């Protein structure tokens, strides 16, 4: 299991993107691990692409960092 920082704070947008990507990959891995039952897997909607989740999480990280405008 990966460990994340206790905060969404990131020094730069590049660091924020890396954190968002890590969060997205973790979310997808958790979903895959929870769908061991084939019936549940077949009835579940397909997961969002990692790029989509990264964009959503990056927006959250950017907001937490006030858009890196200080």
N, CA, C and O atoms as a Tinker XYZ file with bonds, in Angstrom:
   280  protein
     1  N      0.841000   -1.184000    0.000000    73     2
     2  CA     0.000000    0.000000    0.000000    64     1     3
     3  C      0.882000    1.242000    0.000000    63     2     4     5
     4  O      1.837000    1.333000    0.772000    81     3
     5  N      0.565000    2.183000   -0.854000    73     3     6
     6  CA     1.331000    3.411000   -0.948000    64     5     7
     7  C      0.950000    4.354000    0.188000    63     6     8     9
     8  O     -0.175000    4.342000    0.686000    81     7
     9  N      1.915000    5.164000    0.576000    73     7    10
    10  CA     1.667000    6.152000    1.606000    64     9    11
    11  C      1.678000    7.532000    0.973000    63    10    12    13
    12  O      2.561000    7.849000    0.176000    81    11
    13  N      0.712000    8.339000    1.322000    73    11    14
    14  CA     0.604000    9.684000    0.797000    64    13    15
    15  C      0.968000   10.694000    1.860000    63    14    16    17
    16  O      0.903000   10.395000    3.053000    81    15
    17  N      1.348000   11.883000    1.443000    73    15    18
    18  CA     1.591000   12.942000    2.417000    64    17    19
    19  C      0.305000   13.242000    3.191000    63    18    20    21
    20  O     -0.793000   12.900000    2.750000    81    19
    21  N      0.458000   13.876000    4.332000    73    19    22
    22  CA    -0.709000   14.226000    5.143000    64    21    23
    23  C     -1.423000   15.459000    4.623000    63    22    24    25
    24  O     -2.397000   15.908000    5.228000    81    23
    25  N     -0.964000   16.005000    3.531000    73    23    26
    26  CA    -1.503000   17.247000    3.012000    64    25    27
    27  C     -1.512000   17.218000    1.483000    63    26    28    29
    28  O     -0.778000   16.452000    0.859000    81    27
    29  N     -2.342000   18.050000    0.906000    73    27    30
    30  CA    -2.337000   18.215000   -0.553000    64    29    31
    31  C     -1.407000   19.346000   -0.977000    63    30    32    33
    32  O     -1.348000   19.690000   -2.158000    81    31
    33  N     -0.694000   19.915000   -0.042000    73    31    34
    34  CA     0.230000   20.997000   -0.349000    64    33    35
    35  C      1.376000   20.473000   -1.208000    63    34    36    37
    36  O      1.927000   19.405000   -0.943000    81    35
    37  N      1.722000   21.225000   -2.221000    73    35    38
    38  CA     2.827000   20.884000   -3.114000    64    37    39
    39  C      3.579000   22.170000   -3.429000    63    38    40    41
    40  O      2.966000   23.229000   -3.565000    81    39
    41  N      4.879000   22.089000   -3.543000    73    39    42
    42  CA     5.708000   23.276000   -3.757000    64    41    43
    43  C      5.513000   23.894000   -5.136000    63    42    44    45
    44  O      5.576000   25.114000   -5.287000    81    43
    45  N      5.277000   23.061000   -6.138000    73    43    46
    46  CA     5.166000   23.552000   -7.511000    64    45    47
    47  C      4.035000   22.822000   -8.226000    63    46    48    49
    48  O      3.583000   21.774000   -7.765000    81    47
    49  N      3.575000   23.373000   -9.352000    73    47    50
    50  CA     2.582000   22.647000  -10.133000    64    49    51
    51  C      3.063000   21.263000  -10.583000    63    50    52    53
    52  O      2.259000   20.335000  -10.673000    81    51
    53  N      4.344000   21.115000  -10.863000    73    51    54
    54  CA     4.883000   19.812000  -11.268000    64    53    55
    55  C      4.743000   18.818000  -10.117000    63    54    56    57
    56  O      4.344000   17.673000  -10.327000    81    55
    57  N      5.075000   19.259000   -8.893000    73    55    58
    58  CA     4.903000   18.396000   -7.725000    64    57    59
    59  C      3.424000   18.073000   -7.506000    63    58    60    61
    60  O      3.072000   16.957000   -7.124000    81    59
    61  N      2.573000   19.056000   -7.752000    73    59    62
    62  CA     1.126000   18.838000   -7.614000    64    61    63
    63  C      0.607000   17.819000   -8.609000    63    62    64    65
    64  O     -0.242000   16.991000   -8.277000    81    63
    65  N      1.121000   17.882000   -9.833000    73    63    66
    66  CA     0.705000   16.912000  -10.844000    64    65    67
    67  C      1.167000   15.514000  -10.459000    63    66    68    69
    68  O      0.427000   14.545000  -10.626000    81    67
    69  N      2.383000   15.405000   -9.945000    73    67    70
    70  CA     2.893000   14.099000   -9.518000    64    69    71
    71  C      2.027000   13.527000   -8.400000    63    70    72    73
    72  O      1.729000   12.332000   -8.396000    81    71
    73  N      1.626000   14.360000   -7.465000    73    71    74
    74  CA     0.754000   13.917000   -6.379000    64    73    75
    75  C     -0.604000   13.488000   -6.925000    63    74    76    77
    76  O     -1.141000   12.461000   -6.509000    81    75
    77  N     -1.161000   14.260000   -7.849000    73    75    78
    78  CA    -2.455000   13.917000   -8.452000    64    77    79
    79  C     -2.378000   12.591000   -9.195000    63    78    80    81
    80  O     -3.295000   11.775000   -9.099000    81    79
    81  N     -1.311000   12.368000   -9.926000    73    79    82
    82  CA    -1.131000   11.116000  -10.667000    64    81    83
    83  C     -1.036000    9.931000   -9.700000    63    82    84    85
    84  O     -1.618000    8.874000   -9.943000    81    83
    85  N     -0.303000   10.118000   -8.611000    73    83    86
    86  CA    -0.169000    9.071000   -7.608000    64    85    87
    87  C     -1.532000    8.746000   -6.995000    63    86    88    89
    88  O     -1.851000    7.577000   -6.783000    81    87
    89  N     -2.329000    9.761000   -6.713000    73    87    90
    90  CA    -3.659000    9.551000   -6.151000    64    89    91
    91  C     -4.560000    8.799000   -7.131000    63    90    92    93
    92  O     -5.310000    7.908000   -6.732000    81    91
    93  N     -4.483000    9.161000   -8.418000    73    91    94
    94  CA    -5.305000    8.505000   -9.430000    64    93    95
    95  C     -4.925000    7.037000   -9.580000    63    94    96    97
    96  O     -5.800000    6.173000   -9.653000    81    95
    97  N     -3.644000    6.754000   -9.625000    73    95    98
    98  CA    -3.196000    5.368000   -9.755000    64    97    99
    99  C     -3.609000    4.544000   -8.532000    63    98   100   101
   100  O     -3.983000    3.380000   -8.667000    81    99
   101  N     -3.543000    5.138000   -7.352000    73    99   102
   102  CA    -3.964000    4.452000   -6.139000    64   101   103
   103  C     -5.459000    4.144000   -6.193000    63   102   104   105
   104  O     -5.880000    3.040000   -5.845000    81   103
   105  N     -6.260000    5.116000   -6.627000    73   103   106
   106  CA    -7.708000    4.904000   -6.702000    64   105   107
   107  C     -8.048000    3.769000   -7.667000    63   106   108   109
   108  O     -8.913000    2.943000   -7.372000    81   107
   109  N     -7.379000    3.724000   -8.806000    73   107   110
   110  CA    -7.643000    2.659000   -9.775000    64   109   111
   111  C     -7.191000    1.301000   -9.244000    63   110   112   113
   112  O     -7.861000    0.293000   -9.470000    81   111
   113  N     -6.073000    1.267000   -8.549000    73   111   114
   114  CA    -5.587000    0.008000   -7.985000    64   113   115
   115  C     -6.544000   -0.506000   -6.914000    63   114   116   117
   116  O     -6.802000   -1.707000   -6.835000    81   115
   117  N     -7.069000    0.395000   -6.092000    73   115   118
   118  CA    -8.012000    0.000000   -5.052000    64   117   119
   119  C     -9.297000   -0.545000   -5.672000    63   118   120   121
   120  O     -9.864000   -1.518000   -5.176000    81   119
   121  N     -9.744000    0.070000   -6.735000    73   119   122
   122  CA   -10.961000   -0.403000   -7.394000    64   121   123
   123  C    -10.741000   -1.797000   -7.970000    63   122   124   125
   124  O    -11.606000   -2.664000   -7.843000    81   123
   125  N     -9.604000   -2.015000   -8.595000    73   123   126
   126  CA    -9.312000   -3.327000   -9.174000    64   125   127
   127  C     -9.246000   -4.395000   -8.091000    63   126   128   129
   128  O     -9.755000   -5.502000   -8.266000    81   127
   129  N     -8.617000   -4.057000   -6.977000    73   127   130
   130  CA    -8.493000   -5.015000   -5.883000    64   129   131
   131  C     -9.849000   -5.353000   -5.272000    63   130   132   133
   132  O    -10.051000   -6.462000   -4.777000    81   131
   133  N    -10.770000   -4.408000   -5.304000    73   131   134
   134  CA   -12.077000   -4.635000   -4.683000    64   133   135
   135  C    -13.030000   -5.403000   -5.606000    63   134   136   137
   136  O    -14.105000   -5.814000   -5.169000    81   135
   137  N    -12.659000   -5.600000   -6.857000    73   135   138
   138  CA   -13.537000   -6.270000   -7.810000    64   137   139
   139  C    -13.045000   -7.677000   -8.128000    63   138   140   141
   140  O    -12.965000   -8.057000   -9.295000    81   139
   141  N    -12.726000   -8.428000   -7.126000    73   139   142
   142  CA   -12.241000   -9.797000   -7.352000    64   141   143
   143  C    -13.362000  -10.709000   -7.839000    63   142   144   145
   144  O    -13.109000  -11.677000   -8.557000    81   143
   145  N    -14.565000  -10.413000   -7.461000    73   143   146
   146  CA   -15.713000  -11.216000   -7.858000    64   145   147
   147  C    -16.076000  -10.875000   -9.307000    63   146   148   149
   148  O    -16.365000   -9.719000   -9.616000    81   147
   149  N    -16.063000  -11.860000  -10.183000    73   147   150
   150  CA   -16.329000  -11.613000  -11.605000    64   149   151
   151  C    -17.708000  -11.010000  -11.842000    63   150   152   153
   152  O    -17.849000  -10.143000  -12.704000    81   151
   153  N    -18.716000  -11.436000  -11.113000    73   151   154
   154  CA   -20.057000  -10.870000  -11.291000    64   153   155
   155  C    -20.063000   -9.392000  -10.963000    63   154   156   157
   156  O    -20.681000   -8.600000  -11.674000    81   155
   157  N    -19.381000   -9.011000   -9.895000    73   155   158
   158  CA   -19.313000   -7.594000   -9.538000    64   157   159
   159  C    -18.547000   -6.826000  -10.607000    63   158   160   161
   160  O    -18.901000   -5.698000  -10.949000    81   159
   161  N    -17.506000   -7.443000  -11.123000    73   159   162
   162  CA   -16.706000   -6.789000  -12.155000    64   161   163
   163  C    -17.527000   -6.551000  -13.419000    63   162   164   165
   164  O    -17.436000   -5.484000  -14.025000    81   163
   165  N    -18.315000   -7.520000  -13.815000    73   163   166
   166  CA   -19.099000   -7.382000  -15.043000    64   165   167
   167  C    -20.225000   -6.370000  -14.905000    63   166   168   169
   168  O    -20.599000   -5.725000  -15.885000    81   167
   169  N    -20.771000   -6.220000  -13.706000    73   167   170
   170  CA   -21.876000   -5.286000  -13.531000    64   169   171
   171  C    -21.411000   -3.872000  -13.212000    63   170   172   173
   172  O    -22.212000   -2.938000  -13.251000    81   171
   173  N    -20.141000   -3.699000  -12.901000    73   171   174
   174  CA   -19.618000   -2.378000  -12.553000    64   173   175
   175  C    -19.303000   -1.588000  -13.820000    63   174   176   177
   176  O    -18.908000   -2.162000  -14.835000    81   175
   177  N    -19.480000   -0.276000  -13.755000    73   175   178
   178  CA   -19.097000    0.536000  -14.922000    64   177   179
   179  C    -17.582000    0.504000  -15.093000    63   178   180   181
   180  O    -16.858000    0.288000  -14.121000    81   179
   181  N    -17.102000    0.711000  -16.291000    73   179   182
   182  CA   -15.646000    0.689000  -16.497000    64   181   183
   183  C    -14.990000    1.834000  -15.734000    63   182   184   185
   184  O    -15.598000    2.890000  -15.559000    81   183
   185  N    -13.765000    1.636000  -15.281000    73   183   186
   186  CA   -13.083000    2.714000  -14.549000    64   185   187
   187  C    -12.732000    3.876000  -15.483000    63   186   188   189
   188  O    -12.537000    3.694000  -16.684000    81   187
   189  N    -12.660000    5.042000  -14.910000    73   187   190
   190  CA   -12.246000    6.213000  -15.685000    64   189   191
   191  C    -10.767000    6.063000  -16.026000    63   190   192   193
   192  O    -10.008000    5.494000  -15.242000    81   191
   193  N    -10.356000    6.560000  -17.175000    73   191   194
   194  CA    -8.935000    6.484000  -17.518000    64   193   195
   195  C     -8.101000    7.241000  -16.486000    63   194   196   197
   196  O     -8.572000    8.209000  -15.890000    81   195
   197  N     -6.870000    6.798000  -16.280000    73   195   198
   198  CA    -6.007000    7.427000  -15.285000    64   197   199
   199  C     -5.797000    8.906000  -15.598000    63   198   200   201
   200  O     -5.629000    9.707000  -14.679000    81   199
   201  N     -5.803000    9.282000  -16.869000    73   199   202
   202  CA    -5.624000   10.684000  -17.239000    64   201   203
   203  C     -6.781000   11.534000  -16.727000    63   202   204   205
   204  O     -6.573000   12.656000  -16.264000    81   203
   205  N     -8.003000   11.003000  -16.808000    73   203   206
   206  CA    -9.179000   11.727000  -16.327000    64   205   207
   207  C     -9.112000   11.901000  -14.820000    63   206   208   209
   208  O     -9.359000   12.994000  -14.308000    81   207
   209  N     -8.782000   10.839000  -14.111000    73   207   210
   210  CA    -8.673000   10.939000  -12.658000    64   209   211
   211  C     -7.538000   11.872000  -12.255000    63   210   212   213
   212  O     -7.668000   12.618000  -11.285000    81   211
   213  N     -6.428000   11.840000  -12.986000    73   211   214
   214  CA    -5.318000   12.738000  -12.683000    64   213   215
   215  C     -5.762000   14.185000  -12.819000    63   214   216   217
   216  O     -5.427000   15.015000  -11.974000    81   215
   217  N     -6.511000   14.501000  -13.868000    73   215   218
   218  CA    -6.991000   15.866000  -14.065000    64   217   219
   219  C     -7.908000   16.312000  -12.929000    63   218   220   221
   220  O     -7.807000   17.441000  -12.446000    81   219
   221  N     -8.792000   15.428000  -12.509000    73   219   222
   222  CA    -9.709000   15.766000  -11.418000    64   221   223
   223  C     -8.925000   15.988000  -10.124000    63   222   224   225
   224  O     -9.149000   16.975000   -9.423000    81   223
   225  N     -8.014000   15.080000   -9.810000    73   223   226
   226  CA    -7.224000   15.230000   -8.588000    64   225   227
   227  C     -6.298000   16.443000   -8.669000    63   226   228   229
   228  O     -6.072000   17.106000   -7.657000    81   227
   229  N     -5.755000   16.747000   -9.857000    73   227   230
   230  CA    -4.886000   17.917000   -9.997000    64   229   231
   231  C     -5.658000   19.185000   -9.697000    63   230   232   233
   232  O     -5.116000   20.105000   -9.085000    81   231
   233  N     -6.913000   19.254000  -10.114000    73   231   234
   234  CA    -7.740000   20.420000   -9.815000    64   233   235
   235  C     -7.887000   20.583000   -8.297000    63   234   236   237
   236  O     -7.830000   21.701000   -7.786000    81   235
   237  N     -8.073000   19.491000   -7.591000    73   235   238
   238  CA    -8.177000   19.523000   -6.139000    64   237   239
   239  C     -6.869000   19.977000   -5.503000    63   238   240   241
   240  O     -6.870000   20.818000   -4.604000    81   239
   241  N     -5.747000   19.415000   -5.974000    73   239   242
   242  CA    -4.441000   19.793000   -5.434000    64   241   243
   243  C     -4.162000   21.275000   -5.724000    63   242   244   245
   244  O     -3.669000   21.991000   -4.852000    81   243
   245  N     -4.470000   21.730000   -6.924000    73   243   246
   246  CA    -4.242000   23.133000   -7.273000    64   245   247
   247  C     -5.071000   24.060000   -6.393000    63   246   248   249
   248  O     -4.585000   25.109000   -5.969000    81   247
   249  N     -6.303000   23.687000   -6.117000    73   247   250
   250  CA    -7.149000   24.490000   -5.242000    64   249   251
   251  C     -6.560000   24.551000   -3.838000    63   250   252   253
   252  O     -6.544000   25.613000   -3.216000    81   251
   253  N     -6.081000   23.428000   -3.341000    73   251   254
   254  CA    -5.465000   23.389000   -2.013000    64   253   255
   255  C     -4.209000   24.253000   -1.956000    63   254   256   257
   256  O     -3.819000   24.712000   -0.883000    81   255
   257  N     -3.588000   24.472000   -3.084000    73   255   258
   258  CA    -2.375000   25.278000   -3.146000    64   257   259
   259  C     -2.640000   26.668000   -3.704000    63   258   260   261
   260  O     -1.714000   27.364000   -4.120000    81   259
   261  N     -3.903000   27.070000   -3.713000    73   259   262
   262  CA    -4.312000   28.392000   -4.216000    64   261   263
   263  C     -3.737000   28.676000   -5.608000    63   262   264   265
   264  O     -3.338000   29.797000   -5.922000    81   263
   265  N     -3.708000   27.642000   -6.413000    73   263   266
   266  CA    -3.235000   27.792000   -7.791000    64   265   267
   267  C     -1.774000   28.187000   -7.901000    63   266   268   269
   268  O     -1.346000   28.645000   -8.960000    81   267
   269  N     -0.994000   28.023000   -6.837000    73   267   270
   270  CA     0.401000   28.371000   -6.761000    64   269   271
   271  C      0.645000   29.857000   -7.040000    63   270   272   273
   272  O      1.720000   30.247000   -7.496000    81   271
   273  N     -0.369000   30.674000   -6.758000    73   271   274
   274  CA    -0.227000   32.115000   -6.914000    64   273   275
   275  C     -0.092000   32.757000   -5.546000    63   274   276   277
   276  O     -1.088000   32.943000   -4.846000    81   275
   277  N      1.099000   33.090000   -5.169000    73   275   278
   278  CA     1.343000   33.750000   -3.864000    64   277   279
   279  C      2.153000   34.985000   -4.080000    63   278   280
   280  O      2.471000   35.690000   -3.122000    81   279
